[in-house]
Amino acid sequence: MTNSISNLELPHSVSLLEKMAAESIENGPFTYVHSGSGNEITLKANIDAFESWQIVPKYLNDVSIRDTSSKILDTTFPNSFALAPVGVQSIFHPEGELASARAAAHYGVPFIASTFTSHSLEEIATHLGDTPRWFQLYWSKDEELAISMVKRAEKAGYSAIVITVDTSLIGNRERDLNNGYSPLKLGKGSANYINDPVFLERFKTRPSSDDKGVIEKIGDVLFNPSLTWEDLRTIKKHTSLPILLKGILHEEDASKAMDYGVDGLIVSNHGGRQLDGCISSLEALPPIADVIQGRMPILLDSGIRRGSDVIKARALGASAVLLGRPFVYGLAIAGEQGVRQVLKNFINDIDTSLALTGCTSMSQVNKSLIRRKK
Ligand SMILES: Cc1cc2nc3c(=O)[nH]c(=O)nc-3n(C[C@H](O)[C@H](O)[C@H](O)COP(=O)(O)O)c2cc1C
């Protein structure tokens, strides 16, 4: 099967999208998006957690007019979700992030660009029109480089910095290791590096994305295991943009984030790709929401597959969610059109789920509408 389809009609369920994506692309990239780390216990727990909570709807409200939006740090999320930062999207489709950015722009869905992309953050921005965008930072071991990327994001109209804190090292992704598959080694995530003035200063001549020296250098500086809470003060000195931490799972870390003046949290376990055996995002959410008490926005990802998942996350304390793997399957199947279809179906499902919960706006979705399955 080729990955550009006209008159496209993609399946509505993620399990069928997964199958179609598996038939559309090579095993290496498919496994890279599909798999988790270790024995994939956390990957599975993310889905199970959503099944262990039940919505208790309330009826006979007029739900003929509905508003699925939420506002987070001055950014409107028209459907209470954004696209999660997903790196190296050219391994799924030649247009990579440019295709998913255009699909997000079509529906006004906020886009979070990863550090480790196949196209530069500036080029991605040109495909987003007026659509809100945030930049996800892997805080480099080379601090000057990290600051340079933040400055570039600011200049290109990104309105928040999302610092991913769960990736001090890359997780032990057994299926990728068994396949010997590494997008880094193929030079697929170099765009933000080879277009960065600070990174280029480290080379005598301008290198290309798959130069051995570039790949080695990125491998050396991509993640920073020595990062601490105190380092947040540095980034705050260099940008006026709001800062969110992605990957928070412990309520004590949520509390610390408040102390350090962070502006928002993304409760996430990286889709079960980092520490296998760690708590699912949805289970981590209620204690974090208790600590935060509405003083900063909380978002959630890892396991969002349907509209009812958005309602559950919202009822347990998240203002909005991030959609990850499902849009990547759409990208793998049919590029921009594939992502568009996945977004269209998800947006409809959120709206239907809101109405069937008996609510006319996301602000009405609260704890009273959810119970744990006995
Ligand atoms: C292929 C792939 C690449 C990813 N790349 C990044 C990344 O560059 N930065 C980041 O913070 N998270 C990254 N993530 C994690 C996502 O942002 C998100 O946390 C995860 O996909 C949520 O899990 P779910 O897709 O199973 O719902 C990636 C996830 C996948 C599947």
The ligand as a Tripos MOL2 file, in Angstrom:
@<TRIPOS>MOLECULE
LIG
   31    33     1     0     0
SMALL
NO_CHARGES

@<TRIPOS>ATOM
      1 C1          6.9470    8.0260   17.8710 C.3       1 LIG1
      2 C2          6.8660    8.8960   19.0850 C.ar      1 LIG1
      3 C3          7.7630    9.9470   19.2130 C.ar      1 LIG1
      4 C4          7.6980   10.7960   20.3380 C.ar      1 LIG1
      5 N1          8.5480   11.8580   20.4170 N.ar      1 LIG1
      6 C5          8.4720   12.6900   21.4880 C.ar      1 LIG1
      7 C6          9.3160   13.8360   21.5680 C.ar      1 LIG1
      8 O1         10.1050   14.1090   20.6740 O.2       1 LIG1
      9 N2          9.2000   14.6110   22.6740 N.ar      1 LIG1
     10 C7          8.3170   14.3400   23.6940 C.ar      1 LIG1
     11 O2          8.2510   15.0750   24.6910 O.2       1 LIG1
     12 N3          7.5010   13.2650   23.6160 N.ar      1 LIG1
     13 C8          7.5410   12.4550   22.5520 C.ar      1 LIG1
     14 N4          6.7000   11.3910   22.4670 N.ar      1 LIG1
     15 C9          5.6870   11.1830   23.5210 C.3       1 LIG1
     16 C10         4.3670   11.9060   23.1660 C.3       1 LIG1
     17 O3          4.5240   13.2980   23.2580 O.3       1 LIG1
     18 C11         3.2370   11.4970   24.1250 C.3       1 LIG1
     19 O4          3.6590   11.6990   25.4480 O.3       1 LIG1
     20 C12         2.8360   10.0250   23.9250 C.3       1 LIG1
     21 O5          2.7260    9.7260   22.5560 O.3       1 LIG1
     22 C13         1.5020    9.7560   24.6170 C.3       1 LIG1
     23 O6          1.1560    8.4050   24.5330 O.3       1 LIG1
     24 P1          0.0350    7.8510   23.4990 P.3       1 LIG1
     25 O7          0.4750    8.2910   22.1520 O.co2     1 LIG1
     26 O8          0.0930    6.3630   23.6570 O.co2     1 LIG1
     27 O9         -1.2830    8.4300   23.9060 O.co2     1 LIG1
     28 C14         6.7290   10.5440   21.3540 C.ar      1 LIG1
     29 C15         5.8360    9.4830   21.2120 C.ar      1 LIG1
     30 C16         5.8900    8.6700   20.0910 C.ar      1 LIG1
     31 C17         4.8740    7.5570   19.9700 C.3       1 LIG1
@<TRIPOS>BOND
     1     1     2 1
     2     2     3 ar
     3     2    30 ar
     4     3     4 ar
     5     4     5 ar
     6     4    28 ar
     7     5     6 ar
     8     6     7 ar
     9     6    13 1
    10     7     8 2
    11     7     9 ar
    12     9    10 ar
    13    10    11 2
    14    10    12 ar
    15    12    13 ar
    16    13    14 ar
    17    14    15 1
    18    14    28 ar
    19    15    16 1
    20    16    17 1
    21    16    18 1
    22    18    19 1
    23    18    20 1
    24    20    21 1
    25    20    22 1
    26    22    23 1
    27    23    24 1
    28    24    25 2
    29    24    26 1
    30    24    27 1
    31    28    29 ar
    32    29    30 ar
    33    30    31 1
@<TRIPOS>SUBSTRUCTURE
     1 LIG1         1 GROUP 0 **** ****
